[in-house]
Amino acid sequence: MKFSNFELKFYAVLFFIFLFINLVISKNFFITSILRSIISIAVIIILNTTIKAVINK
């Protein structure tokens, strides 16, 4: 998978937004918040690549 520069910045911003939201919700469990953020970004990346594959067919 190859990401453009814009996509990498987009995913980085989303990661920090999800991290911030998870930290506010849980107020502790920093590691859990990071894992939730990583899983959220992974799901978005999978959906994005799936949509791209469908569009390009």
C-alpha distance matrix in Angstrom:
0.0 3.8 6.6 10.1 13.0 14.5 11.8 11.9 15.7 15.8 14.1 16.5 19.4 18.7 18.6 22.0 23.4 22.7 24.0 27.1 27.8 27.5 29.8 32.3 32.4 32.8 34.5 33.9 31.5 29.1 26.9 26.7 25.8 22.9 21.7 22.2 20.2 17.2 17.5 17.9 14.8 12.8 14.6 13.9 10.1 10.5 13.1 11.3 8.5 11.5 13.6 11.5 11.5 15.2 16.0 14.6 16.6
3.8 0.0 3.8 6.7 9.7 11.7 9.7 9.9 13.5 14.1 13.3 15.3 18.2 18.2 18.4 21.4 22.9 22.8 24.1 26.9 27.9 28.1 30.1 32.4 32.9 33.5 35.0 34.5 32.4 29.7 27.8 28.0 26.6 23.6 23.0 23.5 21.0 18.3 19.2 19.1 15.6 14.5 16.4 15.0 11.3 12.7 14.8 12.2 10.0 13.6 14.8 12.1 12.9 16.6 16.5 15.0 17.6
6.6 3.8 0.0 3.8 6.6 8.0 5.9 6.4 9.9 10.5 10.0 12.2 14.7 14.9 15.5 18.3 19.8 20.1 21.5 24.0 25.1 25.6 27.5 29.7 30.4 31.2 32.5 32.4 30.6 27.8 26.3 26.4 24.6 21.7 21.6 21.8 18.9 16.7 17.9 17.3 13.6 13.4 15.3 13.2 9.9 12.3 13.9 10.9 9.9 13.7 14.3 11.9 13.8 17.0 16.5 15.7 18.8
10.1 6.7 3.8 0.0 3.8 5.4 5.2 6.4 8.8 9.8 10.8 12.5 14.5 15.4 16.6 18.8 20.1 21.1 22.5 24.5 25.8 26.8 28.6 30.4 31.5 32.7 33.7 33.8 32.3 29.4 28.3 28.5 26.4 23.6 24.0 23.9 20.7 19.0 20.5 19.4 15.7 16.2 17.9 15.3 12.5 15.3 16.2 12.7 12.4 16.1 15.8 13.2 15.6 18.5 17.3 16.4 19.9
13.0 9.7 6.6 3.8 0.0 3.8 5.5 5.3 6.4 8.6 10.1 10.8 12.5 14.3 15.4 17.0 18.6 20.1 21.2 22.9 24.6 25.8 27.1 29.0 30.4 31.6 32.2 32.4 31.2 28.0 27.3 27.9 25.5 22.7 23.6 23.7 20.3 18.9 21.0 19.8 16.1 17.2 19.2 16.5 14.3 17.5 18.4 15.1 15.4 19.1 18.8 16.5 19.1 21.9 20.6 20.0 23.6
14.5 11.7 8.0 5.4 3.8 0.0 3.8 5.5 5.2 6.1 8.7 9.9 10.6 12.2 14.1 15.6 16.5 18.2 19.9 21.2 22.5 24.2 25.7 27.1 28.5 30.1 30.8 31.4 30.5 27.5 27.1 27.3 24.5 22.2 23.2 22.7 19.2 18.4 20.2 18.4 14.9 16.6 18.1 14.9 13.3 16.7 16.9 13.6 14.7 18.1 17.2 15.4 18.5 20.8 19.2 19.3 23.0
11.8 9.7 5.9 5.2 5.5 3.8 0.0 3.8 5.5 4.9 6.1 8.5 9.8 10.4 12.0 14.3 15.1 16.2 18.0 19.8 20.8 22.1 24.0 25.6 26.6 28.0 29.1 29.5 28.3 25.5 24.7 24.7 22.2 19.8 20.3 19.8 16.5 15.4 16.9 15.2 11.6 13.0 14.4 11.3 9.5 13.0 13.4 10.2 11.3 14.8 14.3 12.8 15.9 18.2 17.2 17.5 20.9
11.9 9.9 6.4 6.4 5.3 5.5 3.8 0.0 3.8 5.4 5.2 6.1 8.7 9.8 10.4 12.5 14.2 15.3 16.3 18.4 19.9 20.9 22.3 24.4 25.6 26.6 27.4 27.5 26.2 23.1 22.3 22.7 20.3 17.5 18.4 18.5 15.0 13.7 15.8 14.7 11.0 12.5 14.7 12.3 10.4 14.0 15.2 12.6 13.4 17.0 17.2 15.8 18.4 21.1 20.5 20.5 23.8
15.7 13.5 9.9 8.8 6.4 5.2 5.5 3.8 0.0 3.8 5.5 5.0 6.2 8.6 9.8 10.8 12.3 14.2 15.2 16.6 18.4 19.9 21.0 22.7 24.3 25.6 26.1 26.6 25.7 22.5 22.3 22.8 20.0 17.6 19.1 18.9 15.2 14.7 17.2 15.6 12.2 14.6 16.6 13.8 12.8 16.6 17.2 14.7 16.2 19.6 19.3 18.2 21.2 23.5 22.5 23.0 26.4
15.8 14.1 10.5 9.8 8.6 6.1 4.9 5.4 3.8 0.0 3.8 5.5 5.3 6.2 8.6 10.2 10.6 12.2 14.1 15.4 16.5 18.2 19.9 21.2 22.5 24.1 25.0 25.8 25.0 22.2 22.1 22.0 19.0 17.1 18.3 17.3 13.7 13.7 15.5 13.2 10.2 12.9 14.1 11.0 10.7 14.4 14.5 12.0 14.3 17.3 16.6 16.1 19.3 21.2 20.3 21.3 24.6
14.1 13.3 10.0 10.8 10.1 8.7 6.1 5.2 5.5 3.8 0.0 3.8 5.5 5.0 6.0 8.7 9.7 10.3 11.9 14.1 15.1 16.1 18.0 19.8 20.7 21.9 23.1 23.4 22.3 19.5 18.9 18.8 16.1 13.9 14.7 14.1 10.5 10.0 12.0 10.1 6.8 9.4 11.2 8.7 8.2 12.0 12.8 11.0 13.0 16.0 16.1 15.9 18.7 20.8 20.6 21.5 24.5
16.5 15.3 12.2 12.5 10.8 9.9 8.5 6.1 5.0 5.5 3.8 0.0 3.8 5.4 5.0 6.5 8.7 10.0 10.5 12.4 14.3 15.3 16.4 18.4 20.0 20.9 21.4 21.7 20.7 17.6 17.4 17.8 15.0 12.6 14.3 14.2 10.4 10.3 13.1 11.8 8.8 11.6 14.0 12.0 11.6 15.3 16.4 14.8 16.6 19.7 19.9 19.6 22.3 24.5 24.3 25.0 28.1
19.4 18.2 14.7 14.5 12.5 10.6 9.8 8.7 6.2 5.3 5.5 3.8 0.0 3.8 5.4 5.3 6.2 8.7 9.8 10.6 12.3 14.2 15.3 16.6 18.4 19.9 20.3 21.2 20.9 17.9 18.4 18.5 15.2 13.6 15.7 14.8 11.1 12.1 14.6 12.4 10.1 13.6 15.1 12.7 13.3 17.0 17.3 15.7 18.2 20.9 20.6 20.6 23.7 25.4 24.9 26.1 29.3
18.7 18.2 14.9 15.4 14.3 12.2 10.4 9.8 8.6 6.2 5.0 5.4 3.8 0.0 3.8 5.5 5.0 6.1 8.4 9.8 10.5 12.1 14.0 15.3 16.3 18.0 19.1 20.0 19.4 17.0 17.2 16.6 13.4 12.2 13.6 12.1 8.5 9.9 11.6 8.9 7.2 10.9 11.9 9.6 11.0 14.4 14.4 13.5 16.2 18.6 18.3 19.0 21.9 23.3 23.2 24.8 27.6
18.6 18.4 15.5 16.6 15.4 14.1 12.0 10.4 9.8 8.6 6.0 5.0 5.4 3.8 0.0 3.8 5.5 5.2 6.0 8.6 9.9 10.4 12.1 14.2 15.3 16.2 17.1 17.5 16.5 13.8 13.7 13.5 10.5 8.7 10.3 9.5 5.7 6.9 9.6 7.9 6.3 9.8 11.6 10.4 11.4 14.6 15.5 15.0 17.3 19.7 20.1 20.7 23.2 25.0 25.3 26.6 29.3
22.0 21.4 18.3 18.8 17.0 15.6 14.3 12.5 10.8 10.2 8.7 6.5 5.3 5.5 3.8 0.0 3.8 5.4 4.8 6.0 8.5 9.7 10.2 12.1 14.0 15.1 15.3 16.0 15.7 12.7 13.6 13.9 10.4 9.2 11.9 11.3 7.8 9.8 12.6 11.0 10.0 13.5 15.2 14.0 15.1 18.4 19.0 18.5 20.9 23.3 23.5 24.0 26.7 28.4 28.5 29.8 32.7
23.4 22.9 19.8 20.1 18.6 16.5 15.1 14.2 12.3 10.6 9.7 8.7 6.2 5.0 5.5 3.8 0.0 3.8 5.4 5.1 6.2 8.6 9.9 10.6 12.3 14.2 14.8 16.3 16.5 14.1 15.4 14.8 11.1 11.0 13.3 11.6 8.5 11.3 13.2 10.7 10.5 14.2 15.0 13.4 15.4 18.4 18.4 18.0 20.9 22.9 22.7 23.7 26.6 27.8 27.7 29.5 32.3
22.7 22.8 20.1 21.1 20.1 18.2 16.2 15.3 14.2 12.2 10.3 10.0 8.7 6.1 5.2 5.4 3.8 0.0 3.8 5.5 5.1 6.0 8.5 9.9 10.4 12.0 13.4 14.5 14.1 12.3 13.1 11.8 8.3 8.6 10.3 7.9 5.3 8.7 10.0 7.6 8.4 11.9 12.4 11.7 14.1 16.6 16.7 17.1 19.9 21.5 21.7 23.1 25.6 26.8 27.2 29.1 31.5
24.0 24.1 21.5 22.5 21.2 19.9 18.0 16.3 15.2 14.1 11.9 10.5 9.8 8.4 6.0 4.8 5.4 3.8 0.0 3.8 5.5 5.2 6.1 8.6 9.9 10.5 11.1 11.7 11.3 8.9 10.0 9.6 5.9 6.0 8.8 7.7 5.4 8.6 10.8 9.7 10.3 13.4 14.7 14.5 16.3 18.9 19.6 19.9 22.3 24.2 24.8 25.9 28.3 29.7 30.3 31.9 34.4
27.1 26.9 24.0 24.5 22.9 21.2 19.8 18.4 16.6 15.4 14.1 12.4 10.6 9.8 8.6 6.0 5.1 5.5 3.8 0.0 3.8 5.5 5.1 6.2 8.6 10.0 9.9 11.5 12.3 10.2 12.5 12.1 8.3 9.4 12.4 10.9 9.0 12.4 14.3 12.7 13.5 16.8 17.7 17.1 19.2 21.9 22.1 22.3 25.0 26.9 27.0 28.2 30.8 32.1 32.4 34.2 36.8
27.8 27.9 25.1 25.8 24.6 22.5 20.8 19.9 18.4 16.5 15.1 14.3 12.3 10.5 9.9 8.5 6.2 5.1 5.5 3.8 0.0 3.8 5.5 5.2 6.1 8.6 9.6 11.8 12.7 11.6 13.6 12.2 8.6 10.7 12.7 10.3 9.1 12.9 13.8 11.7 13.4 16.6 16.7 16.3 19.0 21.2 21.0 21.7 24.6 26.0 26.0 27.7 30.2 31.0 31.5 33.6 36.0
27.5 28.1 25.6 26.8 25.8 24.2 22.1 20.9 19.9 18.2 16.1 15.3 14.2 12.1 10.4 9.7 8.6 6.0 5.2 5.5 3.8 0.0 3.8 5.4 5.1 6.0 7.8 9.2 9.3 8.7 10.4 8.6 5.3 8.2 9.8 7.5 7.6 11.2 12.0 10.8 13.0 15.7 16.0 16.4 18.9 20.8 21.0 22.2 24.8 26.0 26.5 28.3 30.5 31.5 32.3 34.3 36.5
29.8 30.1 27.5 28.6 27.1 25.7 24.0 22.3 21.0 19.9 18.0 16.4 15.3 14.0 12.1 10.2 9.9 8.5 6.1 5.1 5.5 3.8 0.0 3.8 5.5 5.3 5.1 6.6 7.8 6.8 9.7 9.0 6.0 8.7 11.3 10.1 9.9 13.3 14.8 14.0 15.7 18.5 19.2 19.6 21.8 23.9 24.4 25.3 27.8 29.3 29.8 31.4 33.6 34.8 35.5 37.4 39.7
32.3 32.4 29.7 30.4 29.0 27.1 25.6 24.4 22.7 21.2 19.8 18.4 16.6 15.3 14.2 12.1 10.6 9.9 8.6 6.2 5.2 5.4 3.8 0.0 3.8 5.7 5.2 8.4 10.6 10.4 13.4 12.3 9.4 12.3 14.7 12.9 12.7 16.3 17.4 16.0 17.9 20.9 21.1 21.1 23.7 25.9 25.8 26.7 29.6 30.8 31.0 32.7 35.2 36.0 36.6 38.7 41.0
32.4 32.9 30.4 31.5 30.4 28.5 26.6 25.6 24.3 22.5 20.7 20.0 18.4 16.3 15.3 14.0 12.3 10.4 9.9 8.6 6.1 5.1 5.5 3.8 0.0 3.8 5.8 8.6 10.3 11.1 13.5 11.4 9.2 12.7 14.1 11.7 12.5 16.1 16.4 15.1 17.7 20.3 20.0 20.5 23.4 25.0 24.9 26.2 29.1 29.9 30.2 32.3 34.5 35.1 36.0 38.3 40.3
32.8 33.5 31.2 32.7 31.6 30.1 28.0 26.6 25.6 24.1 21.9 20.9 19.9 18.0 16.2 15.1 14.2 12.0 10.5 10.0 8.6 6.0 5.3 5.7 3.8 0.0 3.9 5.4 6.8 8.5 10.9 8.9 7.7 11.4 12.7 11.1 12.6 15.8 16.1 15.8 18.4 20.5 20.7 21.7 24.3 25.7 26.1 27.6 30.1 31.0 31.8 33.8 35.8 36.6 37.7 39.8 41.7
34.5 35.0 32.5 33.7 32.2 30.8 29.1 27.4 26.1 25.0 23.1 21.4 20.3 19.1 17.1 15.3 14.8 13.4 11.1 9.9 9.6 7.8 5.1 5.2 5.8 3.9 0.0 3.8 7.1 8.1 11.5 10.7 9.3 12.5 14.6 13.6 14.5 17.6 18.7 18.3 20.4 22.9 23.5 24.1 26.5 28.3 28.8 30.0 32.5 33.7 34.3 36.1 38.2 39.3 40.1 42.1 44.3
33.9 34.5 32.4 33.8 32.4 31.4 29.5 27.5 26.6 25.8 23.4 21.7 21.2 20.0 17.5 16.0 16.3 14.5 11.7 11.5 11.8 9.2 6.6 8.4 8.6 5.4 3.8 0.0 3.8 5.6 8.7 8.6 8.3 11.1 13.0 13.0 14.3 16.8 18.0 18.4 20.4 22.4 23.4 24.5 26.5 28.2 29.1 30.4 32.6 33.9 34.9 36.6 38.4 39.7 40.8 42.6 44.6
31.5 32.4 30.6 32.3 31.2 30.5 28.3 26.2 25.7 25.0 22.3 20.7 20.9 19.4 16.5 15.7 16.5 14.1 11.3 12.3 12.7 9.3 7.8 10.6 10.3 6.8 7.1 3.8 0.0 3.8 5.5 5.3 6.4 8.9 10.1 10.7 12.5 14.5 15.5 16.6 18.6 20.1 21.3 22.8 24.5 25.9 27.3 28.7 30.5 31.8 33.2 34.8 36.4 37.8 39.2 40.7 42.6
29.1 29.7 27.8 29.4 28.0 27.5 25.5 23.1 22.5 22.2 19.5 17.6 17.9 17.0 13.8 12.7 14.1 12.3 8.9 10.2 11.6 8.7 6.8 10.4 11.1 8.5 8.1 5.6 3.8 0.0 3.8 5.5 5.1 6.3 8.8 10.0 10.7 12.5 14.4 15.4 16.7 18.4 20.2 21.3 22.7 24.5 26.0 27.0 28.8 30.4 31.7 33.0 34.7 36.4 37.6 38.9 41.0
26.9 27.8 26.3 28.3 27.3 27.1 24.7 22.3 22.3 22.1 18.9 17.4 18.4 17.2 13.7 13.6 15.4 13.1 10.0 12.5 13.6 10.4 9.7 13.4 13.5 10.9 11.5 8.7 5.5 3.8 0.0 3.8 5.4 5.1 6.2 8.6 9.9 10.6 12.3 14.2 15.4 16.5 18.5 20.1 21.0 22.5 24.5 25.6 27.0 28.6 30.3 31.5 32.9 34.7 36.2 37.3 39.2
26.7 28.0 26.4 28.5 27.9 27.3 24.7 22.7 22.8 22.0 18.8 17.8 18.5 16.6 13.5 13.9 14.8 11.8 9.6 12.1 12.2 8.6 9.0 12.3 11.4 8.9 10.7 8.6 5.3 5.5 3.8 0.0 3.8 5.4 5.1 6.1 8.6 9.9 10.5 12.2 14.2 15.2 16.5 18.4 19.9 21.0 22.6 24.2 25.8 26.9 28.6 30.2 31.5 33.0 34.6 36.0 37.8
25.8 26.6 24.6 26.4 25.5 24.5 22.2 20.3 20.0 19.0 16.1 15.0 15.2 13.4 10.5 10.4 11.1 8.3 5.9 8.3 8.6 5.3 6.0 9.4 9.2 7.7 9.3 8.3 6.4 5.1 5.4 3.8 0.0 3.8 5.4 5.1 6.2 8.6 9.9 10.5 12.3 14.2 15.4 16.6 18.3 20.0 21.2 22.4 24.4 25.8 27.0 28.5 30.3 31.7 32.9 34.5 36.5
22.9 23.6 21.7 23.6 22.7 22.2 19.8 17.5 17.6 17.1 13.9 12.6 13.6 12.2 8.7 9.2 11.0 8.6 6.0 9.4 10.7 8.2 8.7 12.3 12.7 11.4 12.5 11.1 8.9 6.3 5.1 5.4 3.8 0.0 3.8 5.5 5.1 6.2 8.6 9.8 10.6 12.2 14.3 15.4 16.4 18.3 20.1 20.9 22.5 24.3 25.8 26.8 28.5 30.3 31.5 32.7 34.8
21.7 23.0 21.6 24.0 23.6 23.2 20.3 18.4 19.1 18.3 14.7 14.3 15.7 13.6 10.3 11.9 13.3 10.3 8.8 12.4 12.7 9.8 11.3 14.7 14.1 12.7 14.6 13.0 10.1 8.8 6.2 5.1 5.4 3.8 0.0 3.8 5.4 5.1 6.1 8.5 9.9 10.4 12.3 14.3 15.2 16.4 18.4 19.8 21.0 22.4 24.3 25.6 26.9 28.6 30.2 31.4 33.2
22.2 23.5 21.8 23.9 23.7 22.7 19.8 18.5 18.9 17.3 14.1 14.2 14.8 12.1 9.5 11.3 11.6 7.9 7.7 10.9 10.3 7.5 10.1 12.9 11.7 11.1 13.6 13.0 10.7 10.0 8.6 6.1 5.1 5.5 3.8 0.0 3.8 5.5 5.1 6.1 8.7 9.8 10.6 12.4 14.2 15.4 16.6 18.3 20.1 21.1 22.6 24.3 25.8 27.1 28.6 30.2 32.0
20.2 21.0 18.9 20.7 20.3 19.2 16.5 15.0 15.2 13.7 10.5 10.4 11.1 8.5 5.7 7.8 8.5 5.3 5.4 9.0 9.1 7.6 9.9 12.7 12.5 12.6 14.5 14.3 12.5 10.7 9.9 8.6 6.2 5.1 5.4 3.8 0.0 3.8 5.4 5.0 6.2 8.5 9.9 10.6 12.3 14.3 15.4 16.4 18.4 20.0 21.1 22.4 24.3 25.8 26.9 28.4 30.5
17.2 18.3 16.7 19.0 18.9 18.4 15.4 13.7 14.7 13.7 10.0 10.3 12.1 9.9 6.9 9.8 11.3 8.7 8.6 12.4 12.9 11.2 13.3 16.3 16.1 15.8 17.6 16.8 14.5 12.5 10.6 9.9 8.6 6.2 5.1 5.5 3.8 0.0 3.8 5.4 5.2 6.1 8.6 9.9 10.4 12.2 14.2 15.1 16.4 18.2 19.9 20.9 22.4 24.3 25.6 26.7 28.7
17.5 19.2 17.9 20.5 21.0 20.2 16.9 15.8 17.2 15.5 12.0 13.1 14.6 11.6 9.6 12.6 13.2 10.0 10.8 14.3 13.8 12.0 14.8 17.4 16.4 16.1 18.7 18.0 15.5 14.4 12.3 10.5 9.9 8.6 6.1 5.1 5.4 3.8 0.0 3.8 5.5 5.0 6.2 8.7 9.8 10.5 12.3 14.1 15.4 16.4 18.3 19.9 21.0 22.6 24.3 25.7 27.3
17.9 19.1 17.3 19.4 19.8 18.4 15.2 14.7 15.6 13.2 10.1 11.8 12.4 8.9 7.9 11.0 10.7 7.6 9.7 12.7 11.7 10.8 14.0 16.0 15.1 15.8 18.3 18.4 16.6 15.4 14.2 12.2 10.5 9.8 8.5 6.1 5.0 5.4 3.8 0.0 3.8 5.5 5.2 6.3 8.7 10.0 10.7 12.3 14.4 15.5 16.6 18.4 20.1 21.3 22.6 24.4 26.2
14.8 15.6 13.6 15.7 16.1 14.9 11.6 11.0 12.2 10.2 6.8 8.8 10.1 7.2 6.3 10.0 10.5 8.4 10.3 13.5 13.4 13.0 15.7 17.9 17.7 18.4 20.4 20.4 18.6 16.7 15.4 14.2 12.3 10.6 9.9 8.7 6.2 5.2 5.5 3.8 0.0 3.8 5.4 5.0 6.1 8.6 9.8 10.3 12.2 14.1 15.2 16.3 18.2 19.9 20.9 22.2 24.4
12.8 14.5 13.4 16.2 17.2 16.6 13.0 12.5 14.6 12.9 9.4 11.6 13.6 10.9 9.8 13.5 14.2 11.9 13.4 16.8 16.6 15.7 18.5 20.9 20.3 20.5 22.9 22.4 20.1 18.4 16.5 15.2 14.2 12.2 10.4 9.8 8.5 6.1 5.0 5.5 3.8 0.0 3.8 5.4 5.1 6.2 8.6 9.8 10.6 12.2 14.2 15.3 16.5 18.4 19.9 21.0 22.8
14.6 16.4 15.3 17.9 19.2 18.1 14.4 14.7 16.6 14.1 11.2 14.0 15.1 11.9 11.6 15.2 15.0 12.4 14.7 17.7 16.7 16.0 19.2 21.1 20.0 20.7 23.5 23.4 21.3 20.2 18.5 16.5 15.4 14.3 12.3 10.6 9.9 8.6 6.2 5.2 5.4 3.8 0.0 3.8 5.5 5.1 6.2 8.5 10.0 10.5 12.3 14.2 15.4 16.6 18.3 20.0 21.4
13.9 15.0 13.2 15.3 16.5 14.9 11.3 12.3 13.8 11.0 8.7 12.0 12.7 9.6 10.4 14.0 13.4 11.7 14.5 17.1 16.3 16.4 19.6 21.1 20.5 21.7 24.1 24.5 22.8 21.3 20.1 18.4 16.6 15.4 14.3 12.4 10.6 9.9 8.7 6.3 5.0 5.4 3.8 0.0 3.8 5.5 5.1 6.0 8.6 9.8 10.5 12.1 14.1 15.3 16.3 18.1 20.1
10.1 11.3 9.9 12.5 14.3 13.3 9.5 10.4 12.8 10.7 8.2 11.6 13.3 11.0 11.4 15.1 15.4 14.1 16.3 19.2 19.0 18.9 21.8 23.7 23.4 24.3 26.5 26.5 24.5 22.7 21.0 19.9 18.3 16.4 15.2 14.2 12.3 10.4 9.8 8.7 6.1 5.1 5.5 3.8 0.0 3.8 5.5 5.0 6.1 8.5 9.9 10.5 12.2 14.2 15.3 16.3 18.5
10.5 12.7 12.3 15.3 17.5 16.7 13.0 14.0 16.6 14.4 12.0 15.3 17.0 14.4 14.6 18.4 18.4 16.6 18.9 21.9 21.2 20.8 23.9 25.9 25.0 25.7 28.3 28.2 25.9 24.5 22.5 21.0 20.0 18.3 16.4 15.4 14.3 12.2 10.5 10.0 8.6 6.2 5.1 5.5 3.8 0.0 3.8 5.4 5.3 6.1 8.6 9.9 10.6 12.3 14.3 15.4 16.8
13.1 14.8 13.9 16.2 18.4 16.9 13.4 15.2 17.2 14.5 12.8 16.4 17.3 14.4 15.5 19.0 18.4 16.7 19.6 22.1 21.0 21.0 24.4 25.8 24.9 26.1 28.8 29.1 27.3 26.0 24.5 22.6 21.2 20.1 18.4 16.6 15.4 14.2 12.3 10.7 9.8 8.6 6.2 5.1 5.5 3.8 0.0 3.8 5.6 5.1 6.1 8.6 9.9 10.6 12.2 14.2 15.6
11.3 12.2 10.9 12.7 15.1 13.6 10.2 12.6 14.7 12.0 11.0 14.8 15.7 13.5 15.0 18.5 18.0 17.1 19.9 22.3 21.7 22.2 25.3 26.7 26.2 27.6 30.0 30.4 28.7 27.0 25.6 24.2 22.4 20.9 19.8 18.3 16.4 15.1 14.1 12.3 10.3 9.8 8.5 6.0 5.0 5.4 3.8 0.0 3.8 5.4 5.2 6.2 8.6 10.0 10.6 12.2 14.5
8.5 10.0 9.9 12.4 15.4 14.7 11.3 13.4 16.2 14.3 13.0 16.6 18.2 16.2 17.3 20.9 20.9 19.9 22.3 25.0 24.6 24.8 27.8 29.6 29.1 30.1 32.5 32.6 30.5 28.8 27.0 25.8 24.4 22.5 21.0 20.1 18.4 16.4 15.4 14.4 12.2 10.6 10.0 8.6 6.1 5.3 5.6 3.8 0.0 3.8 5.5 5.0 6.1 8.6 9.8 10.4 12.4
11.5 13.6 13.7 16.1 19.1 18.1 14.8 17.0 19.6 17.3 16.0 19.7 20.9 18.6 19.7 23.3 22.9 21.5 24.2 26.9 26.0 26.0 29.3 30.8 29.9 31.0 33.7 33.9 31.8 30.4 28.6 26.9 25.8 24.3 22.4 21.1 20.0 18.2 16.4 15.5 14.1 12.2 10.5 9.8 8.5 6.1 5.1 5.4 3.8 0.0 3.8 5.4 5.1 6.3 8.6 10.0 10.9
13.6 14.8 14.3 15.8 18.8 17.2 14.3 17.2 19.3 16.6 16.1 19.9 20.6 18.3 20.1 23.5 22.7 21.7 24.8 27.0 26.0 26.5 29.8 31.0 30.2 31.8 34.3 34.9 33.2 31.7 30.3 28.6 27.0 25.8 24.3 22.6 21.1 19.9 18.3 16.6 15.2 14.2 12.3 10.5 9.9 8.6 6.1 5.2 5.5 3.8 0.0 3.8 5.4 5.1 6.1 8.6 10.2
11.5 12.1 11.9 13.2 16.5 15.4 12.8 15.8 18.2 16.1 15.9 19.6 20.6 19.0 20.7 24.0 23.7 23.1 25.9 28.2 27.7 28.3 31.4 32.7 32.3 33.8 36.1 36.6 34.8 33.0 31.5 30.2 28.5 26.8 25.6 24.3 22.4 20.9 19.9 18.4 16.3 15.3 14.2 12.1 10.5 9.9 8.6 6.2 5.0 5.4 3.8 0.0 3.8 5.5 5.1 6.0 8.7
11.5 12.9 13.8 15.6 19.1 18.5 15.9 18.4 21.2 19.3 18.7 22.3 23.7 21.9 23.2 26.7 26.6 25.6 28.3 30.8 30.2 30.5 33.6 35.2 34.5 35.8 38.2 38.4 36.4 34.7 32.9 31.5 30.3 28.5 26.9 25.8 24.3 22.4 21.0 20.1 18.2 16.5 15.4 14.1 12.2 10.6 9.9 8.6 6.1 5.1 5.4 3.8 0.0 3.8 5.5 5.2 6.3
15.2 16.6 17.0 18.5 21.9 20.8 18.2 21.1 23.5 21.2 20.8 24.5 25.4 23.3 25.0 28.4 27.8 26.8 29.7 32.1 31.0 31.5 34.8 36.0 35.1 36.6 39.3 39.7 37.8 36.4 34.7 33.0 31.7 30.3 28.6 27.1 25.8 24.3 22.6 21.3 19.9 18.4 16.6 15.3 14.2 12.3 10.6 10.0 8.6 6.3 5.1 5.5 3.8 0.0 3.8 5.6 5.5
16.0 16.5 16.5 17.3 20.6 19.2 17.2 20.5 22.5 20.3 20.6 24.3 24.9 23.2 25.3 28.5 27.7 27.2 30.3 32.4 31.5 32.3 35.5 36.6 36.0 37.7 40.1 40.8 39.2 37.6 36.2 34.6 32.9 31.5 30.2 28.6 26.9 25.6 24.3 22.6 20.9 19.9 18.3 16.3 15.3 14.3 12.2 10.6 9.8 8.6 6.1 5.1 5.5 3.8 0.0 3.8 5.6
14.6 15.0 15.7 16.4 20.0 19.3 17.5 20.5 23.0 21.3 21.5 25.0 26.1 24.8 26.6 29.8 29.5 29.1 31.9 34.2 33.6 34.3 37.4 38.7 38.3 39.8 42.1 42.6 40.7 38.9 37.3 36.0 34.5 32.7 31.4 30.2 28.4 26.7 25.7 24.4 22.2 21.0 20.0 18.1 16.3 15.4 14.2 12.2 10.4 10.0 8.6 6.0 5.2 5.6 3.8 0.0 3.8
16.6 17.6 18.8 19.9 23.6 23.0 20.9 23.8 26.4 24.6 24.5 28.1 29.3 27.6 29.3 32.7 32.3 31.5 34.4 36.8 36.0 36.5 39.7 41.0 40.3 41.7 44.3 44.6 42.6 41.0 39.2 37.8 36.5 34.8 33.2 32.0 30.5 28.7 27.3 26.2 24.4 22.8 21.4 20.1 18.5 16.8 15.6 14.5 12.4 10.9 10.2 8.7 6.3 5.5 5.6 3.8 0.0
